[in-house]
Amino acid sequence: MEPYVRAPERYRSYWAKSAEGGDFPALARDRGSDVAVIGGGIVGVTAALALAEAGAEVVLLEARRIGSGASGYNTAKISSLHGLTYSGLARLGWEAARDYGEMNETGLAAIAANVERFAIDCDFRRKPNFTYTEDEGAIDAVREEAETAARIGLPSTLAEGIAELPFPTAAAVRFDDQAEFHPLRYLHRIAASAAEVGAAIHERTRVVSVDQGSPCELGTESGRRIRAGHVIVATHLPILDRGLYFARTHPERSYALLARLRGAVPQGMYLSDERPAHSMRAVPTPEGELLLVGGESHKAGQGETGERYAALERWARERFEVASIEHRWATQDHLPHDGLPFIGRLWPLSDRILTATGMKKWGMAMGTAAAGMLADRALGREEGPSRSFAPERVHPIASAPSFLKQNADDGLRFFAGRLRRGRAAADLGPGEAEVAGDGLAQVAAFRDEGGELHALSARCTHLGCIVRFNSAERTWDCPCHGSRFGLDGEVIEGPAVNPLERRD
């Protein structure tokens, strides 16, 4: 399986290193289908299985490899407890909070059923999940969350401290009967099952355009075309700007470490209420149980990756007796400004083009349920609680502060980036990178250890923001909307679909 970003091996996730997937061919000819699914993550693969089992002719197109995006680079918790979420959602209305909880519980149940039905060896384990605080002053907020979640029927209780953690906690929300798993072992088996019942899966096939019509027509980077009655855009953030999801969400990058402890590894799943929050769970490996520690989130393209890994390791060592760090990786997700994912029509006039995005770092359960909803809609079945998640919804009071803040930041980065001039590309030493001036343009320049200079246009091919170098993972990252590019300009993360232009 290809690395997520073709970055140094040390930043490849444990899930990617320890899972063997199938090898599906690239699309070799034009073809038609009932439904085309774009994206081979949890949403796309789950939707393809549901559609194929219902008898639809379905084609799934993945730009790299199945699970090579966020679905293979996360903490792999399957839960309905997502920090202090429900007390905030209840302010939008009890229906929104209830629908959000029910969708996550539906996704959790669906994953558990699939694990049993297909006998998937993916370390699926039922666990309690906690959101805890170390701050005595936050106990009332934790109590409100526990009571709100219980009121809408979720398995919520208030815990006054957590005995198995080696540091004091003031209070916690506890959800019982949640779960954890190995996401790629699960996803690979679901993809294989979809293929077994007729889904045509094509890896290394990047979609670059979608035209709505009857049928819809998809264009790929290779020039091959797909015609489909419906399209499901499951690319994390839609690769199409219709719907303006890049402006209605903001991208955050988070980090994970897999640590070997000298003592016992806590067996619950945990999330702190800090800012930035920190996540914990146990991971079974052939060498014994390790502790996964995640956190140190920041807006994509705007943080120093090496510093974030160091801060996360310090946090872990302050609370546990860490013997060694065995694995480290990073992931990215998009946070909707009103706190609810978008599931449904890509935009109000796109009855045939559907999407799911804005899972705010909790895509395993919600993404699974969203896939079922999108499959039902493509098949003309009942749509479920679409009003809460409808992309055309408007929550001006709840979303306005985040919308204004994030988009003002994007505008500032857009213009400030054009004024930035670093060292000349010719002055770079081995392993160094810089956004350098090139007349009226700017060049993203990197000199490899062999002394060869790699120069690309520094303008993100999405909306033209100036990219920044990610020194740890050796990628060029957009600080506006989260697109990421390899050293050769290849698109790693959308919404961009076109590579950075070479300037060698």
VONUPA-165283 format. One record per residue (C-alpha): residue number from 1; x, y, z. Coordinates in Angstrom, 3 decimals, padded with zeros to 6 digits. Example, Ala and Ser with C-alpha at 12.3 -4.5 7.8 and 13.67 -1.06 7.14 Angstrom:
2
<n 1	east 012.300	north -004.500	up 007.800>
<n 2	east 013.670	north -001.060	up 007.140>
***
This chain:
504
<n 1	east 000.000	north 000.000	up 000.000>
<n 2	east 001.338	north 003.445	up -000.875>
<n 3	east 002.229	north 005.823	up 001.971>
<n 4	east -000.384	north 008.487	up 002.635>
<n 5	east 001.767	north 011.356	up 001.374>
<n 6	east 004.947	north 009.675	up 000.174>
<n 7	east 006.525	north 011.330	up 003.219>
<n 8	east 009.330	north 009.836	up 005.297>
<n 9	east 008.401	north 006.353	up 006.514>
<n 10	east 008.440	north 007.504	up 010.124>
<n 11	east 005.263	north 009.541	up 009.491>
<n 12	east 003.257	north 006.681	up 008.020>
<n 13	east 000.406	north 005.607	up 010.315>
<n 14	east 000.483	north 002.354	up 012.247>
<n 15	east -002.750	north 001.399	up 010.492>
<n 16	east -001.116	north 001.798	up 007.071>
<n 17	east 001.979	north -000.141	up 008.130>
<n 18	east 000.013	north -003.077	up 009.526>
<n 19	east -002.727	north -003.666	up 006.936>
<n 20	east -002.633	north -005.363	up 003.565>
<n 21	east -005.272	north -004.273	up 001.081>
<n 22	east -006.312	north -005.378	up -002.356>
<n 23	east -004.871	north -003.933	up -005.528>
<n 24	east -007.615	north -002.547	up -007.748>
<n 25	east -006.783	north -001.492	up -011.317>
<n 26	east -006.841	north 002.052	up -012.610>
<n 27	east -009.742	north 002.931	up -014.893>
<n 28	east -008.689	north 001.828	up -018.386>
<n 29	east -011.730	north 002.779	up -020.485>
<n 30	east -014.779	north 004.997	up -020.590>
<n 31	east -017.836	north 003.399	up -019.042>
<n 32	east -021.288	north 003.993	up -017.607>
<n 33	east -022.914	north 003.133	up -014.271>
<n 34	east -025.990	north 003.755	up -012.172>
<n 35	east -023.926	north 005.475	up -009.464>
<n 36	east -020.345	north 006.757	up -009.463>
<n 37	east -018.667	north 007.122	up -006.063>
<n 38	east -015.648	north 009.429	up -005.832>
<n 39	east -013.345	north 008.618	up -002.904>
<n 40	east -012.186	north 005.379	up -001.291>
<n 41	east -012.501	north 006.262	up 002.387>
<n 42	east -015.085	north 005.126	up 004.945>
<n 43	east -017.964	north 007.010	up 003.270>
<n 44	east -017.209	north 005.998	up -000.298>
<n 45	east -016.449	north 002.326	up 000.320>
<n 46	east -019.423	north 001.844	up 002.647>
<n 47	east -021.750	north 003.509	up 000.135>
<n 48	east -020.382	north 001.345	up -002.699>
<n 49	east -021.110	north -001.824	up -000.722>
<n 50	east -024.682	north -000.714	up 000.077>
<n 51	east -025.364	north 000.234	up -003.531>
<n 52	east -023.914	north -002.954	up -004.988>
<n 53	east -025.851	north -005.134	up -002.545>
<n 54	east -029.034	north -003.306	up -003.592>
<n 55	east -028.395	north -004.298	up -007.199>
<n 56	east -027.117	north -000.986	up -008.539>
<n 57	east -024.267	north -000.844	up -011.017>
<n 58	east -021.667	north 001.168	up -009.090>
<n 59	east -018.177	north 002.419	up -009.933>
<n 60	east -015.860	north 003.677	up -007.180>
<n 61	east -012.941	north 005.904	up -008.189>
<n 62	east -010.050	north 006.591	up -005.780>
<n 63	east -007.198	north 008.960	up -006.625>
<n 64	east -004.582	north 006.948	up -004.696>
<n 65	east -005.312	north 003.768	up -002.748>
<n 66	east -008.302	north 002.642	up -000.670>
<n 67	east -008.047	north 004.175	up 002.801>
<n 68	east -004.977	north 006.266	up 002.002>
<n 69	east -006.577	north 009.460	up 003.304>
<n 70	east -008.049	north 010.355	up 006.678>
<n 71	east -009.737	north 006.945	up 007.043>
<n 72	east -006.283	north 005.404	up 007.489>
<n 73	east -004.836	north 008.266	up 009.556>
<n 74	east -007.066	north 008.730	up 012.586>
<n 75	east -007.487	north 007.503	up 016.167>
<n 76	east -010.073	north 004.927	up 015.016>
<n 77	east -012.629	north 005.444	up 017.757>
<n 78	east -016.215	north 004.531	up 016.884>
<n 79	east -018.284	north 006.644	up 019.220>
<n 80	east -021.172	north 009.037	up 019.723>
<n 81	east -019.306	north 011.051	up 022.385>
<n 82	east -017.306	north 013.832	up 020.759>
<n 83	east -016.130	north 016.164	up 023.478>
<n 84	east -018.722	north 018.568	up 024.885>
<n 85	east -020.884	north 018.458	up 021.757>
<n 86	east -024.523	north 017.895	up 022.688>
<n 87	east -024.992	north 020.859	up 025.009>
<n 88	east -023.877	north 023.085	up 022.125>
<n 89	east -026.003	north 021.337	up 019.507>
<n 90	east -029.061	north 021.557	up 021.767>
<n 91	east -028.879	north 025.326	up 021.394>
<n 92	east -029.615	north 024.789	up 017.688>
<n 93	east -032.620	north 022.726	up 018.731>
<n 94	east -033.204	north 019.346	up 020.346>
<n 95	east -033.880	north 017.785	up 016.963>
<n 96	east -030.360	north 018.627	up 015.758>
<n 97	east -028.743	north 017.163	up 018.889>
<n 98	east -030.925	north 014.043	up 018.748>
<n 99	east -030.296	north 013.455	up 015.030>
<n 100	east -026.554	north 013.853	up 015.528>
<n 101	east -026.521	north 011.289	up 018.327>
<n 102	east -028.756	north 008.846	up 016.488>
<n 103	east -026.629	north 009.028	up 013.333>
<n 104	east -023.496	north 008.149	up 015.279>
<n 105	east -025.204	north 005.294	up 017.119>
<n 106	east -026.506	north 004.022	up 013.765>
<n 107	east -022.995	north 004.095	up 012.319>
<n 108	east -021.544	north 002.298	up 015.341>
<n 109	east -024.180	north -000.432	up 015.076>
<n 110	east -023.557	north -000.795	up 011.324>
<n 111	east -019.814	north -001.242	up 011.795>
<n 112	east -020.370	north -003.818	up 014.545>
<n 113	east -022.803	north -005.701	up 012.289>
<n 114	east -020.334	north -005.681	up 009.389>
<n 115	east -017.517	north -006.959	up 011.578>
<n 116	east -019.694	north -009.922	up 012.563>
<n 117	east -021.246	north -010.490	up 009.127>
<n 118	east -017.939	north -010.557	up 007.260>
<n 119	east -015.877	north -012.009	up 010.135>
<n 120	east -013.443	north -009.068	up 009.903>
<n 121	east -010.243	north -009.425	up 011.922>
<n 122	east -009.836	north -005.746	up 012.794>
<n 123	east -009.327	north -005.663	up 016.587>
<n 124	east -012.899	north -004.475	up 017.101>
<n 125	east -013.353	north -003.999	up 020.855>
<n 126	east -016.250	north -002.560	up 022.814>
<n 127	east -015.038	north 000.131	up 025.225>
<n 128	east -016.413	north 002.969	up 027.344>
<n 129	east -015.607	north 006.409	up 025.981>
<n 130	east -014.942	north 009.416	up 028.221>
<n 131	east -014.703	north 013.167	up 027.808>
<n 132	east -012.915	north 014.339	up 030.938>
<n 133	east -011.731	north 017.556	up 032.539>
<n 134	east -008.814	north 018.171	up 034.882>
<n 135	east -010.267	north 021.579	up 035.769>
<n 136	east -012.564	north 021.859	up 038.803>
<n 137	east -014.072	north 024.944	up 037.188>
<n 138	east -015.321	north 022.910	up 034.227>
<n 139	east -017.364	north 020.375	up 036.212>
<n 140	east -020.651	north 022.183	up 035.524>
<n 141	east -020.025	north 022.089	up 031.755>
<n 142	east -019.241	north 018.369	up 031.916>
<n 143	east -022.388	north 017.731	up 033.983>
<n 144	east -024.504	north 019.686	up 031.470>
<n 145	east -023.099	north 017.563	up 028.629>
<n 146	east -023.844	north 014.312	up 030.444>
<n 147	east -027.395	north 015.375	up 031.245>
<n 148	east -028.094	north 016.694	up 027.733>
<n 149	east -026.850	north 013.486	up 026.109>
<n 150	east -028.901	north 011.322	up 028.494>
<n 151	east -031.997	north 013.405	up 027.783>
<n 152	east -031.851	north 012.566	up 024.068>
<n 153	east -031.444	north 008.863	up 024.748>
<n 154	east -027.680	north 008.331	up 024.565>
<n 155	east -025.802	north 005.974	up 026.961>
<n 156	east -024.494	north 008.883	up 029.042>
<n 157	east -023.544	north 009.109	up 032.719>
<n 158	east -021.453	north 011.484	up 034.830>
<n 159	east -018.229	north 010.041	up 036.271>
<n 160	east -016.512	north 011.725	up 039.206>
<n 161	east -012.934	north 010.827	up 038.365>
<n 162	east -011.330	north 007.982	up 036.416>
<n 163	east -009.420	north 005.396	up 038.438>
<n 164	east -007.312	north 003.876	up 035.654>
<n 165	east -005.705	north 007.150	up 034.567>
<n 166	east -002.425	north 007.966	up 036.363>
<n 167	east -003.313	north 011.644	up 036.768>
<n 168	east -006.231	north 013.351	up 038.548>
<n 169	east -009.457	north 014.213	up 036.745>
<n 170	east -012.248	north 016.360	up 038.114>
<n 171	east -015.201	north 014.870	up 036.215>
<n 172	east -016.070	north 013.083	up 032.977>
<n 173	east -018.933	north 012.250	up 030.659>
<n 174	east -019.062	north 008.475	up 030.114>
<n 175	east -020.699	north 006.677	up 027.186>
<n 176	east -020.809	north 002.897	up 027.543>
<n 177	east -020.715	north 000.291	up 024.759>
<n 178	east -018.720	north 002.373	up 022.291>
<n 179	east -015.902	north 000.794	up 020.246>
<n 180	east -012.424	north 000.968	up 018.722>
<n 181	east -010.885	north -000.935	up 015.794>
<n 182	east -008.167	north -001.133	up 013.152>
<n 183	east -009.721	north 001.078	up 010.462>
<n 184	east -007.789	north -000.159	up 007.434>
<n 185	east -008.259	north -003.867	up 008.096>
<n 186	east -011.966	north -003.118	up 008.339>
<n 187	east -012.049	north -000.871	up 005.277>
<n 188	east -010.093	north -003.271	up 003.064>
<n 189	east -012.556	north -006.055	up 003.849>
<n 190	east -015.548	north -003.818	up 003.113>
<n 191	east -013.979	north -002.856	up -000.233>
<n 192	east -013.359	north -006.510	up -001.064>
<n 193	east -016.968	north -007.340	up -000.151>
<n 194	east -018.236	north -004.534	up -002.390>
<n 195	east -016.150	north -005.878	up -005.270>
<n 196	east -017.434	north -009.412	up -004.639>
<n 197	east -021.041	north -008.273	up -005.159>
<n 198	east -020.295	north -006.352	up -008.331>
<n 199	east -018.878	north -002.921	up -007.485>
<n 200	east -016.159	north -001.841	up -009.931>
<n 201	east -013.345	north -000.293	up -007.867>
<n 202	east -010.570	north 001.682	up -009.535>
<n 203	east -007.575	north 003.020	up -007.630>
<n 204	east -005.034	north 005.516	up -008.995>
<n 205	east -007.890	north 007.215	up -010.865>
<n 206	east -008.241	north 010.883	up -009.982>
<n 207	east -011.523	north 012.607	up -010.855>
<n 208	east -011.005	north 016.235	up -011.877>
<n 209	east -014.474	north 017.296	up -013.037>
<n 210	east -018.159	north 016.406	up -012.671>
<n 211	east -020.854	north 017.757	up -014.958>
<n 212	east -024.443	north 017.326	up -013.841>
<n 213	east -026.777	north 016.082	up -016.523>
<n 214	east -028.823	north 013.060	up -017.418>
<n 215	east -026.552	north 011.221	up -017.048>
<n 216	east -023.817	north 013.015	up -015.094>
<n 217	east -020.354	north 012.890	up -016.667>
<n 218	east -017.090	north 012.594	up -014.757>
<n 219	east -013.682	north 013.489	up -016.180>
<n 220	east -010.496	north 011.896	up -014.866>
<n 221	east -006.879	north 013.005	up -014.902>
<n 222	east -006.076	north 010.306	up -017.481>
<n 223	east -008.819	north 011.497	up -019.829>
<n 224	east -011.137	north 008.525	up -019.233>
<n 225	east -014.778	north 009.436	up -018.619>
<n 226	east -017.614	north 007.955	up -016.568>
<n 227	east -021.343	north 008.452	up -017.151>
<n 228	east -023.603	north 007.886	up -014.153>
<n 229	east -027.182	north 008.505	up -013.116>
<n 230	east -026.043	north 009.705	up -009.659>
<n 231	east -022.695	north 010.757	up -008.208>
<n 232	east -021.567	north 010.547	up -004.573>
<n 233	east -018.658	north 012.896	up -003.836>
<n 234	east -016.925	north 011.301	up -000.836>
<n 235	east -013.554	north 013.065	up -001.056>
<n 236	east -013.352	north 014.305	up 002.543>
<n 237	east -013.955	north 017.870	up 001.360>
<n 238	east -015.787	north 018.016	up -001.978>
<n 239	east -013.442	north 018.483	up -004.932>
<n 240	east -016.157	north 020.641	up -006.538>
<n 241	east -016.581	north 024.226	up -005.326>
<n 242	east -020.337	north 024.143	up -005.876>
<n 243	east -021.766	north 024.488	up -002.377>
<n 244	east -018.745	north 026.507	up -001.145>
<n 245	east -017.840	north 023.920	up 001.513>
<n 246	east -014.298	north 025.289	up 001.668>
<n 247	east -015.816	north 028.500	up 003.079>
<n 248	east -018.357	north 026.756	up 005.339>
<n 249	east -015.751	north 024.614	up 007.082>
<n 250	east -012.140	north 025.056	up 008.089>
<n 251	east -009.380	north 022.411	up 007.925>
<n 252	east -007.525	north 021.311	up 011.040>
<n 253	east -004.443	north 019.146	up 011.221>
<n 254	east -003.974	north 016.810	up 014.205>
<n 255	east -001.175	north 014.522	up 015.359>
<n 256	east -000.872	north 011.043	up 016.830>
<n 257	east 001.814	north 009.071	up 018.663>
<n 258	east 001.826	north 005.374	up 019.493>
<n 259	east 003.756	north 005.012	up 022.749>
<n 260	east 005.106	north 002.044	up 024.662>
<n 261	east 004.523	north 002.505	up 028.392>
<n 262	east 006.462	north 001.108	up 031.320>
<n 263	east 003.217	north 000.515	up 033.170>
<n 264	east -000.287	north -000.624	up 032.308>
<n 265	east -002.009	north 000.862	up 029.264>
<n 266	east -005.420	north 002.421	up 030.056>
<n 267	east -008.202	north 000.464	up 028.363>
<n 268	east -010.891	north 003.121	up 028.115>
<n 269	east -011.109	north 005.684	up 025.316>
<n 270	east -010.491	north 009.261	up 026.424>
<n 271	east -010.710	north 012.848	up 025.201>
<n 272	east -009.794	north 015.897	up 027.278>
<n 273	east -011.735	north 019.156	up 027.282>
<n 274	east -008.550	north 021.218	up 026.849>
<n 275	east -007.786	north 023.486	up 023.913>
<n 276	east -006.178	north 021.871	up 022.059>
<n 277	east -007.806	north 018.637	up 023.224>
<n 278	east -005.896	north 015.364	up 023.680>
<n 279	east -007.126	north 011.874	up 022.836>
<n 280	east -006.106	north 008.447	up 024.187>
<n 281	east -006.884	north 004.793	up 023.529>
<n 282	east -005.112	north 001.430	up 023.695>
<n 283	east -003.943	north -000.278	up 020.492>
<n 284	east -003.190	north -004.027	up 020.377>
<n 285	east -000.068	north -004.869	up 018.370>
<n 286	east 001.986	north -008.068	up 017.910>
<n 287	east 004.451	north -006.595	up 020.427>
<n 288	east 001.782	north -005.871	up 023.053>
<n 289	east -000.598	north -003.047	up 023.911>
<n 290	east 000.531	north 000.477	up 023.051>
<n 291	east -001.049	north 003.807	up 023.953>
<n 292	east -002.274	north 006.047	up 021.144>
<n 293	east -002.085	north 009.724	up 022.110>
<n 294	east -003.512	north 012.335	up 019.742>
<n 295	east -003.991	north 016.079	up 019.684>
<n 296	east -002.207	north 019.417	up 019.163>
<n 297	east -004.656	north 020.479	up 016.438>
<n 298	east -004.139	north 023.641	up 014.425>
<n 299	east -005.460	north 025.104	up 011.197>
<n 300	east -003.900	north 023.261	up 008.278>
<n 301	east -000.881	north 024.928	up 006.708>
<n 302	east -000.382	north 027.277	up 009.662>
<n 303	east 001.623	north 025.316	up 012.226>
<n 304	east 005.141	north 023.953	up 012.556>
<n 305	east 004.675	north 020.200	up 012.337>
<n 306	east 007.850	north 019.285	up 014.194>
<n 307	east 006.889	north 021.507	up 017.126>
<n 308	east 003.450	north 019.896	up 017.334>
<n 309	east 004.879	north 016.400	up 017.519>
<n 310	east 007.273	north 017.562	up 020.248>
<n 311	east 004.442	north 019.197	up 022.222>
<n 312	east 002.330	north 016.044	up 021.981>
<n 313	east 005.210	north 013.899	up 023.211>
<n 314	east 005.794	north 016.271	up 026.151>
<n 315	east 002.109	north 016.045	up 027.074>
<n 316	east 002.251	north 012.240	up 027.017>
<n 317	east 005.462	north 012.058	up 029.064>
<n 318	east 004.066	north 014.434	up 031.695>
<n 319	east 001.180	north 012.024	up 032.347>
<n 320	east 002.578	north 008.547	up 031.632>
<n 321	east 005.829	north 006.636	up 032.029>
<n 322	east 006.682	north 006.515	up 028.330>
<n 323	east 009.413	north 004.040	up 027.422>
<n 324	east 009.496	north 004.852	up 023.704>
<n 325	east 007.554	north 006.362	up 020.811>
<n 326	east 006.945	north 003.618	up 018.239>
<n 327	east 004.896	north 005.397	up 015.559>
<n 328	east 003.796	north 008.917	up 014.696>
<n 329	east 001.508	north 010.373	up 012.055>
<n 330	east -000.800	north 013.269	up 011.261>
<n 331	east -004.290	north 013.614	up 009.867>
<n 332	east -006.637	north 016.324	up 008.673>
<n 333	east -010.335	north 017.011	up 008.894>
<n 334	east -012.811	north 019.785	up 008.156>
<n 335	east -014.872	north 021.407	up 010.906>
<n 336	east -018.276	north 022.883	up 009.954>
<n 337	east -018.940	north 026.309	up 011.398>
<n 338	east -022.256	north 025.311	up 013.010>
<n 339	east -021.020	north 021.952	up 014.350>
<n 340	east -023.091	north 019.667	up 012.098>
<n 341	east -021.873	north 017.632	up 009.113>
<n 342	east -023.223	north 018.232	up 005.617>
<n 343	east -024.985	north 015.196	up 004.141>
<n 344	east -027.158	north 015.388	up 001.048>
<n 345	east -027.229	north 017.312	up -002.212>
<n 346	east -023.921	north 018.900	up -003.178>
<n 347	east -025.768	north 022.159	up -003.753>
<n 348	east -029.486	north 023.061	up -003.989>
<n 349	east -029.733	north 022.353	up -007.735>
<n 350	east -027.801	north 019.078	up -007.703>
<n 351	east -030.407	north 016.356	up -007.287>
<n 352	east -028.044	north 013.862	up -008.924>
<n 353	east -024.793	north 014.849	up -007.142>
<n 354	east -024.587	north 014.046	up -003.422>
<n 355	east -021.932	north 014.541	up -000.768>
<n 356	east -020.990	north 014.038	up 002.894>
<n 357	east -018.392	north 016.253	up 004.562>
<n 358	east -017.588	north 018.165	up 007.749>
<n 359	east -017.306	north 015.175	up 010.113>
<n 360	east -015.153	north 017.287	up 012.481>
<n 361	east -012.652	north 014.500	up 013.267>
<n 362	east -015.306	north 011.863	up 014.041>
<n 363	east -015.875	north 010.246	up 010.677>
<n 364	east -015.905	north 006.539	up 011.500>
<n 365	east -019.427	north 006.227	up 012.905>
<n 366	east -020.908	north 009.337	up 011.296>
<n 367	east -019.311	north 008.559	up 007.932>
<n 368	east -020.725	north 005.036	up 007.969>
<n 369	east -024.230	north 006.295	up 008.695>
<n 370	east -023.857	north 009.082	up 006.120>
<n 371	east -022.898	north 006.498	up 003.487>
<n 372	east -026.126	north 004.639	up 004.123>
<n 373	east -028.139	north 007.825	up 003.830>
<n 374	east -026.480	north 008.789	up 000.531>
<n 375	east -026.918	north 005.291	up -000.885>
<n 376	east -030.622	north 005.365	up 000.010>
<n 377	east -031.022	north 008.741	up -001.653>
<n 378	east -029.259	north 007.589	up -004.830>
<n 379	east -031.572	north 004.556	up -004.889>
<n 380	east -034.689	north 006.693	up -004.401>
<n 381	east -035.394	north 005.390	up -000.902>
<n 382	east -036.392	north 007.244	up 002.266>
<n 383	east -033.766	north 009.819	up 003.163>
<n 384	east -033.707	north 009.774	up 006.985>
<n 385	east -033.108	north 012.871	up 009.186>
<n 386	east -031.854	north 015.015	up 006.300>
<n 387	east -033.149	north 018.331	up 007.653>
<n 388	east -030.499	north 018.524	up 010.381>
<n 389	east -027.649	north 017.718	up 007.999>
<n 390	east -028.998	north 019.249	up 004.786>
<n 391	east -026.189	north 021.198	up 003.091>
<n 392	east -028.604	north 024.003	up 002.236>
<n 393	east -029.410	north 024.665	up 005.914>
<n 394	east -028.633	north 028.046	up 007.507>
<n 395	east -027.716	north 028.589	up 011.168>
<n 396	east -026.575	north 032.238	up 011.073>
<n 397	east -026.279	north 032.786	up 014.831>
<n 398	east -024.361	north 029.582	up 015.503>
<n 399	east -022.108	north 029.699	up 012.458>
<n 400	east -021.456	north 033.424	up 011.968>
<n 401	east -018.573	north 033.890	up 014.469>
<n 402	east -016.565	north 030.956	up 013.105>
<n 403	east -017.491	north 031.761	up 009.495>
<n 404	east -016.299	north 035.356	up 009.797>
<n 405	east -013.149	north 034.483	up 011.737>
<n 406	east -011.986	north 031.664	up 009.465>
<n 407	east -012.759	north 033.374	up 006.182>
<n 408	east -011.137	north 036.619	up 007.340>
<n 409	east -008.046	north 034.573	up 008.179>
<n 410	east -008.137	north 032.970	up 004.721>
<n 411	east -008.305	north 036.397	up 003.100>
<n 412	east -005.395	north 037.654	up 005.160>
<n 413	east -003.297	north 034.601	up 004.260>
<n 414	east -004.191	north 035.003	up 000.592>
<n 415	east -002.821	north 038.544	up 000.363>
<n 416	east 000.002	north 038.247	up 002.904>
<n 417	east 001.361	north 035.192	up 001.099>
<n 418	east 001.944	north 037.254	up -002.041>
<n 419	east 004.174	north 039.642	up -000.120>
<n 420	east 006.357	north 036.909	up 001.344>
<n 421	east 009.790	north 036.502	up -000.198>
<n 422	east 012.274	north 034.019	up 001.210>
<n 423	east 015.813	north 033.168	up 000.219>
<n 424	east 016.616	north 032.629	up -003.415>
<n 425	east 016.120	north 029.053	up -004.510>
<n 426	east 019.776	north 028.858	up -005.548>
<n 427	east 020.849	north 029.486	up -001.920>
<n 428	east 019.034	north 026.473	up -000.477>
<n 429	east 021.105	north 023.706	up 001.065>
<n 430	east 020.292	north 019.970	up 000.980>
<n 431	east 016.987	north 019.226	up 002.731>
<n 432	east 015.959	north 022.909	up 002.781>
<n 433	east 012.833	north 024.466	up 001.289>
<n 434	east 011.589	north 028.006	up 000.740>
<n 435	east 008.923	north 030.018	up -001.022>
<n 436	east 011.181	north 032.154	up -003.171>
<n 437	east 010.556	north 035.083	up -005.472>
<n 438	east 010.583	north 034.528	up -009.229>
<n 439	east 009.861	north 037.878	up -010.811>
<n 440	east 006.188	north 038.649	up -010.170>
<n 441	east 005.525	north 035.020	up -009.268>
<n 442	east 006.625	north 032.819	up -006.382>
<n 443	east 008.260	north 029.416	up -006.430>
<n 444	east 007.962	north 026.567	up -003.918>
<n 445	east 011.565	north 025.335	up -003.969>
<n 446	east 013.099	north 022.281	up -002.277>
<n 447	east 016.643	north 020.953	up -002.581>
<n 448	east 016.900	north 017.232	up -001.895>
<n 449	east 019.761	north 015.489	up -000.103>
<n 450	east 021.412	north 014.744	up -003.446>
<n 451	east 021.580	north 018.453	up -004.244>
<n 452	east 018.863	north 018.499	up -006.923>
<n 453	east 016.513	north 021.482	up -006.837>
<n 454	east 012.757	north 020.849	up -007.216>
<n 455	east 010.799	north 024.001	up -008.088>
<n 456	east 007.026	north 024.356	up -008.325>
<n 457	east 004.569	north 027.200	up -008.590>
<n 458	east 003.768	north 028.305	up -005.029>
<n 459	east 000.126	north 029.071	up -005.860>
<n 460	east -002.370	north 026.468	up -004.691>
<n 461	east -004.327	north 025.280	up -007.701>
<n 462	east -007.602	north 025.596	up -005.784>
<n 463	east -007.929	north 029.370	up -005.277>
<n 464	east -004.351	north 030.609	up -005.475>
<n 465	east -003.203	north 030.907	up -001.864>
<n 466	east 000.571	north 030.660	up -001.401>
<n 467	east 001.576	north 027.276	up 000.001>
<n 468	east 003.906	north 026.685	up 002.960>
<n 469	east 006.428	north 023.920	up 003.494>
<n 470	east 005.666	north 021.110	up 005.948>
<n 471	east 009.206	north 020.206	up 006.978>
<n 472	east 008.342	north 016.968	up 008.804>
<n 473	east 006.168	north 015.359	up 006.122>
<n 474	east 007.866	north 017.169	up 003.229>
<n 475	east 004.732	north 018.497	up 001.619>
<n 476	east 003.530	north 021.887	up 000.428>
<n 477	east 000.395	north 022.839	up 002.398>
<n 478	east -002.176	north 025.532	up 001.655>
<n 479	east -002.894	north 027.738	up 004.714>
<n 480	east -006.309	north 028.800	up 003.396>
<n 481	east -008.380	north 025.703	up 002.592>
<n 482	east -006.090	north 022.778	up 003.429>
<n 483	east -004.977	north 021.442	up 000.045>
<n 484	east -001.653	north 019.589	up 000.231>
<n 485	east 000.887	north 018.716	up -002.447>
<n 486	east 003.902	north 016.423	up -002.727>
<n 487	east 007.414	north 017.530	up -003.620>
<n 488	east 006.623	north 016.737	up -007.248>
<n 489	east 003.441	north 018.841	up -007.100>
<n 490	east 001.074	north 015.862	up -006.894>
<n 491	east -002.223	north 016.545	up -005.100>
<n 492	east -002.324	north 014.775	up -001.731>
<n 493	east -005.310	north 016.497	up -000.120>
<n 494	east -008.165	north 018.463	up -001.693>
<n 495	east -010.097	north 020.562	up -002.465>
<n 496	east -007.445	north 021.072	up -005.174>
<n 497	east -007.573	north 018.548	up -008.037>
<n 498	east -004.716	north 019.825	up -010.186>
<n 499	east -001.011	north 019.538	up -009.285>
<n 500	east 001.305	north 022.458	up -008.674>
<n 501	east 002.955	north 023.496	up -011.925>
<n 502	east 006.598	north 022.493	up -012.232>
<n 503	east 009.107	north 025.377	up -012.541>
<n 504	east 012.329	north 023.370	up -012.963>
***
